[in-house]
Amino acid sequence: MRHGGETGERGSVAVFTVLFSVAVLILVGLLVDGGGAINARLRAADIAEQAARAGADSIDVDHLRATGKVRILDDGEACTKAGAIVGAHADASAVLASCAVGDGAQDVTVTVTLTWKAYFLTIIGFGGGTMEATATAGPRTGQG
């Protein structure tokens, strides 16, 4: 014996299950891929900091001995050292975007970009992105 209300609800659980599964996959994608994006940003910042410190290590020793004041060598040597640090990282998507010795040759500013890939969110057409981080470092002189 059939009741009149049963035919209108037939298959509603299947529709709910499919919609709920899609929503869960999107949430998992936001969690996993969002964590991947945050991790990429932190890795880019770490690499930029290391590269800036390496560049700041390019001290003009002759100038230091002559004047007692610390200054960083030209962009070429400082940025070569910074680029070597970026290139030494296992992540091939890390790229030295810019490098410059600051005014007065007291610091080095490095910008690094790093590409990351999404895994779950590719389902909805989002494949990842590029994170960028900038760091500045200079030699500590023990003065002031």
ChimeraX commands (.cxc) that place a marker at each C-alpha (Angstrom):
marker #1 position 0.00,0.00,0.00 radius 0.5
marker #1 position 1.40,3.33,-1.07 radius 0.5
marker #1 position 1.01,6.57,0.70 radius 0.5
marker #1 position 0.62,9.72,-1.35 radius 0.5
marker #1 position 3.56,11.58,0.17 radius 0.5
marker #1 position 6.25,9.01,-0.64 radius 0.5
marker #1 position 6.53,9.59,-4.39 radius 0.5
marker #1 position 7.39,13.30,-3.97 radius 0.5
marker #1 position 10.34,12.55,-1.66 radius 0.5
marker #1 position 11.84,9.72,-3.67 radius 0.5
marker #1 position 15.58,10.42,-4.38 radius 0.5
marker #1 position 15.82,13.43,-2.06 radius 0.5
marker #1 position 18.47,11.73,0.09 radius 0.5
marker #1 position 20.60,11.06,-2.99 radius 0.5
marker #1 position 20.43,14.73,-4.01 radius 0.5
marker #1 position 21.31,15.80,-0.47 radius 0.5
marker #1 position 24.26,13.38,-0.41 radius 0.5
marker #1 position 25.65,14.67,-3.70 radius 0.5
marker #1 position 25.31,18.34,-2.67 radius 0.5
marker #1 position 26.77,17.67,0.76 radius 0.5
marker #1 position 29.73,15.78,-0.79 radius 0.5
marker #1 position 30.50,18.71,-3.10 radius 0.5
marker #1 position 30.36,21.13,-0.16 radius 0.5
marker #1 position 32.68,18.91,1.88 radius 0.5
marker #1 position 35.17,18.66,-1.01 radius 0.5
marker #1 position 35.22,22.45,-1.33 radius 0.5
marker #1 position 35.79,22.86,2.41 radius 0.5
marker #1 position 38.57,20.28,2.37 radius 0.5
marker #1 position 40.07,22.11,-0.60 radius 0.5
marker #1 position 39.99,25.39,1.28 radius 0.5
marker #1 position 41.61,23.75,4.27 radius 0.5
marker #1 position 44.35,21.85,2.42 radius 0.5
marker #1 position 45.03,24.32,-0.37 radius 0.5
marker #1 position 44.66,27.32,1.95 radius 0.5
marker #1 position 47.28,25.73,4.18 radius 0.5
marker #1 position 49.47,25.22,1.12 radius 0.5
marker #1 position 49.14,28.90,0.23 radius 0.5
marker #1 position 50.07,29.98,3.75 radius 0.5
marker #1 position 53.02,27.57,3.72 radius 0.5
marker #1 position 54.20,28.98,0.37 radius 0.5
marker #1 position 54.03,32.53,1.76 radius 0.5
marker #1 position 56.09,31.52,4.79 radius 0.5
marker #1 position 58.64,29.68,2.63 radius 0.5
marker #1 position 58.99,32.74,0.37 radius 0.5
marker #1 position 59.52,34.96,3.43 radius 0.5
marker #1 position 62.12,32.55,4.84 radius 0.5
marker #1 position 64.04,32.38,1.56 radius 0.5
marker #1 position 63.91,36.19,1.18 radius 0.5
marker #1 position 65.25,36.67,4.71 radius 0.5
marker #1 position 68.11,34.23,4.14 radius 0.5
marker #1 position 68.98,35.83,0.80 radius 0.5
marker #1 position 68.93,39.36,2.28 radius 0.5
marker #1 position 71.25,38.27,5.09 radius 0.5
marker #1 position 73.63,36.69,2.58 radius 0.5
marker #1 position 73.63,39.89,0.54 radius 0.5
marker #1 position 74.22,42.00,3.63 radius 0.5
marker #1 position 77.28,39.90,4.34 radius 0.5
marker #1 position 79.01,41.56,1.35 radius 0.5
marker #1 position 80.86,44.12,3.44 radius 0.5
marker #1 position 83.39,46.47,1.85 radius 0.5
marker #1 position 86.35,45.46,4.01 radius 0.5
marker #1 position 88.74,48.07,2.57 radius 0.5
marker #1 position 86.28,50.86,3.38 radius 0.5
marker #1 position 85.75,49.44,6.88 radius 0.5
marker #1 position 89.49,49.40,7.58 radius 0.5
marker #1 position 90.01,52.89,6.18 radius 0.5
marker #1 position 87.06,54.66,7.82 radius 0.5
marker #1 position 85.81,52.39,10.58 radius 0.5
marker #1 position 82.34,52.50,8.98 radius 0.5
marker #1 position 80.50,49.54,7.54 radius 0.5
marker #1 position 79.02,49.65,4.06 radius 0.5
marker #1 position 77.83,46.98,1.69 radius 0.5
marker #1 position 79.49,46.45,-1.67 radius 0.5
marker #1 position 77.64,47.28,-4.87 radius 0.5
marker #1 position 74.45,45.59,-6.02 radius 0.5
marker #1 position 76.41,43.10,-8.12 radius 0.5
marker #1 position 78.18,41.16,-5.40 radius 0.5
marker #1 position 75.43,41.45,-2.79 radius 0.5
marker #1 position 72.75,40.34,-5.23 radius 0.5
marker #1 position 74.94,37.54,-6.56 radius 0.5
marker #1 position 75.17,36.14,-3.04 radius 0.5
marker #1 position 71.42,36.59,-2.54 radius 0.5
marker #1 position 70.70,34.84,-5.84 radius 0.5
marker #1 position 72.95,31.94,-4.87 radius 0.5
marker #1 position 70.92,31.44,-1.68 radius 0.5
marker #1 position 67.63,31.48,-3.59 radius 0.5
marker #1 position 69.02,29.07,-6.19 radius 0.5
marker #1 position 70.31,26.69,-3.52 radius 0.5
marker #1 position 66.81,25.97,-2.20 radius 0.5
marker #1 position 65.19,22.71,-3.17 radius 0.5
marker #1 position 62.05,24.51,-4.33 radius 0.5
marker #1 position 62.66,25.26,-8.02 radius 0.5
marker #1 position 59.67,27.63,-8.12 radius 0.5
marker #1 position 61.47,30.11,-5.84 radius 0.5
marker #1 position 62.74,33.03,-7.91 radius 0.5
marker #1 position 64.73,36.12,-6.97 radius 0.5
marker #1 position 62.35,38.83,-8.21 radius 0.5
marker #1 position 64.46,41.83,-7.16 radius 0.5
marker #1 position 67.52,42.74,-5.17 radius 0.5
marker #1 position 68.95,46.15,-4.33 radius 0.5
marker #1 position 71.44,47.70,-1.96 radius 0.5
marker #1 position 69.74,50.51,-0.06 radius 0.5
marker #1 position 70.71,54.17,0.07 radius 0.5
marker #1 position 73.93,54.66,1.96 radius 0.5
marker #1 position 74.86,51.01,1.31 radius 0.5
marker #1 position 73.59,50.05,4.77 radius 0.5
marker #1 position 71.15,47.29,3.85 radius 0.5
marker #1 position 70.04,44.86,1.14 radius 0.5
marker #1 position 66.40,44.38,0.13 radius 0.5
marker #1 position 65.42,41.15,-1.57 radius 0.5
marker #1 position 62.07,40.09,-3.06 radius 0.5
marker #1 position 61.35,36.42,-3.71 radius 0.5
marker #1 position 58.39,34.90,-5.54 radius 0.5
marker #1 position 57.31,31.31,-5.08 radius 0.5
marker #1 position 54.69,29.41,-7.09 radius 0.5
marker #1 position 52.39,26.93,-5.38 radius 0.5
marker #1 position 49.83,24.51,-6.79 radius 0.5
marker #1 position 46.36,23.76,-5.50 radius 0.5
marker #1 position 45.19,20.16,-5.40 radius 0.5
marker #1 position 41.57,20.04,-4.34 radius 0.5
marker #1 position 40.48,23.46,-5.61 radius 0.5
marker #1 position 41.43,22.55,-9.17 radius 0.5
marker #1 position 38.00,20.92,-9.21 radius 0.5
marker #1 position 36.44,24.38,-9.32 radius 0.5
marker #1 position 39.11,25.82,-11.63 radius 0.5
marker #1 position 41.59,27.32,-9.16 radius 0.5
marker #1 position 45.03,25.87,-9.82 radius 0.5
marker #1 position 47.22,27.81,-7.37 radius 0.5
marker #1 position 49.14,31.04,-7.45 radius 0.5
marker #1 position 52.30,32.96,-6.70 radius 0.5
marker #1 position 53.36,34.25,-3.30 radius 0.5
marker #1 position 55.78,37.11,-2.87 radius 0.5
marker #1 position 57.87,38.14,0.12 radius 0.5
marker #1 position 60.33,40.98,0.69 radius 0.5
marker #1 position 63.04,41.13,3.35 radius 0.5
marker #1 position 65.69,43.68,4.25 radius 0.5
marker #1 position 68.90,42.97,6.16 radius 0.5
marker #1 position 71.99,44.89,7.06 radius 0.5
marker #1 position 75.17,44.25,8.98 radius 0.5
marker #1 position 75.12,44.75,12.75 radius 0.5
marker #1 position 77.86,47.08,13.78 radius 0.5
marker #1 position 77.35,47.11,17.52 radius 0.5
marker #1 position 77.07,50.89,17.40 radius 0.5
marker #1 position 74.01,52.92,18.33 radius 0.5
marker link #1:1,2 radius 0.2
marker link #1:2,3 radius 0.2
marker link #1:3,4 radius 0.2
marker link #1:4,5 radius 0.2
marker link #1:5,6 radius 0.2
marker link #1:6,7 radius 0.2
marker link #1:7,8 radius 0.2
marker link #1:8,9 radius 0.2
marker link #1:9,10 radius 0.2
marker link #1:10,11 radius 0.2
marker link #1:11,12 radius 0.2
marker link #1:12,13 radius 0.2
marker link #1:13,14 radius 0.2
marker link #1:14,15 radius 0.2
marker link #1:15,16 radius 0.2
marker link #1:16,17 radius 0.2
marker link #1:17,18 radius 0.2
marker link #1:18,19 radius 0.2
marker link #1:19,20 radius 0.2
marker link #1:20,21 radius 0.2
marker link #1:21,22 radius 0.2
marker link #1:22,23 radius 0.2
marker link #1:23,24 radius 0.2
marker link #1:24,25 radius 0.2
marker link #1:25,26 radius 0.2
marker link #1:26,27 radius 0.2
marker link #1:27,28 radius 0.2
marker link #1:28,29 radius 0.2
marker link #1:29,30 radius 0.2
marker link #1:30,31 radius 0.2
marker link #1:31,32 radius 0.2
marker link #1:32,33 radius 0.2
marker link #1:33,34 radius 0.2
marker link #1:34,35 radius 0.2
marker link #1:35,36 radius 0.2
marker link #1:36,37 radius 0.2
marker link #1:37,38 radius 0.2
marker link #1:38,39 radius 0.2
marker link #1:39,40 radius 0.2
marker link #1:40,41 radius 0.2
marker link #1:41,42 radius 0.2
marker link #1:42,43 radius 0.2
marker link #1:43,44 radius 0.2
marker link #1:44,45 radius 0.2
marker link #1:45,46 radius 0.2
marker link #1:46,47 radius 0.2
marker link #1:47,48 radius 0.2
marker link #1:48,49 radius 0.2
marker link #1:49,50 radius 0.2
marker link #1:50,51 radius 0.2
marker link #1:51,52 radius 0.2
marker link #1:52,53 radius 0.2
marker link #1:53,54 radius 0.2
marker link #1:54,55 radius 0.2
marker link #1:55,56 radius 0.2
marker link #1:56,57 radius 0.2
marker link #1:57,58 radius 0.2
marker link #1:58,59 radius 0.2
marker link #1:59,60 radius 0.2
marker link #1:60,61 radius 0.2
marker link #1:61,62 radius 0.2
marker link #1:62,63 radius 0.2
marker link #1:63,64 radius 0.2
marker link #1:64,65 radius 0.2
marker link #1:65,66 radius 0.2
marker link #1:66,67 radius 0.2
marker link #1:67,68 radius 0.2
marker link #1:68,69 radius 0.2
marker link #1:69,70 radius 0.2
marker link #1:70,71 radius 0.2
marker link #1:71,72 radius 0.2
marker link #1:72,73 radius 0.2
marker link #1:73,74 radius 0.2
marker link #1:74,75 radius 0.2
marker link #1:75,76 radius 0.2
marker link #1:76,77 radius 0.2
marker link #1:77,78 radius 0.2
marker link #1:78,79 radius 0.2
marker link #1:79,80 radius 0.2
marker link #1:80,81 radius 0.2
marker link #1:81,82 radius 0.2
marker link #1:82,83 radius 0.2
marker link #1:83,84 radius 0.2
marker link #1:84,85 radius 0.2
marker link #1:85,86 radius 0.2
marker link #1:86,87 radius 0.2
marker link #1:87,88 radius 0.2
marker link #1:88,89 radius 0.2
marker link #1:89,90 radius 0.2
marker link #1:90,91 radius 0.2
marker link #1:91,92 radius 0.2
marker link #1:92,93 radius 0.2
marker link #1:93,94 radius 0.2
marker link #1:94,95 radius 0.2
marker link #1:95,96 radius 0.2
marker link #1:96,97 radius 0.2
marker link #1:97,98 radius 0.2
marker link #1:98,99 radius 0.2
marker link #1:99,100 radius 0.2
marker link #1:100,101 radius 0.2
marker link #1:101,102 radius 0.2
marker link #1:102,103 radius 0.2
marker link #1:103,104 radius 0.2
marker link #1:104,105 radius 0.2
marker link #1:105,106 radius 0.2
marker link #1:106,107 radius 0.2
marker link #1:107,108 radius 0.2
marker link #1:108,109 radius 0.2
marker link #1:109,110 radius 0.2
marker link #1:110,111 radius 0.2
marker link #1:111,112 radius 0.2
marker link #1:112,113 radius 0.2
marker link #1:113,114 radius 0.2
marker link #1:114,115 radius 0.2
marker link #1:115,116 radius 0.2
marker link #1:116,117 radius 0.2
marker link #1:117,118 radius 0.2
marker link #1:118,119 radius 0.2
marker link #1:119,120 radius 0.2
marker link #1:120,121 radius 0.2
marker link #1:121,122 radius 0.2
marker link #1:122,123 radius 0.2
marker link #1:123,124 radius 0.2
marker link #1:124,125 radius 0.2
marker link #1:125,126 radius 0.2
marker link #1:126,127 radius 0.2
marker link #1:127,128 radius 0.2
marker link #1:128,129 radius 0.2
marker link #1:129,130 radius 0.2
marker link #1:130,131 radius 0.2
marker link #1:131,132 radius 0.2
marker link #1:132,133 radius 0.2
marker link #1:133,134 radius 0.2
marker link #1:134,135 radius 0.2
marker link #1:135,136 radius 0.2
marker link #1:136,137 radius 0.2
marker link #1:137,138 radius 0.2
marker link #1:138,139 radius 0.2
marker link #1:139,140 radius 0.2
marker link #1:140,141 radius 0.2
marker link #1:141,142 radius 0.2
marker link #1:142,143 radius 0.2
marker link #1:143,144 radius 0.2
view
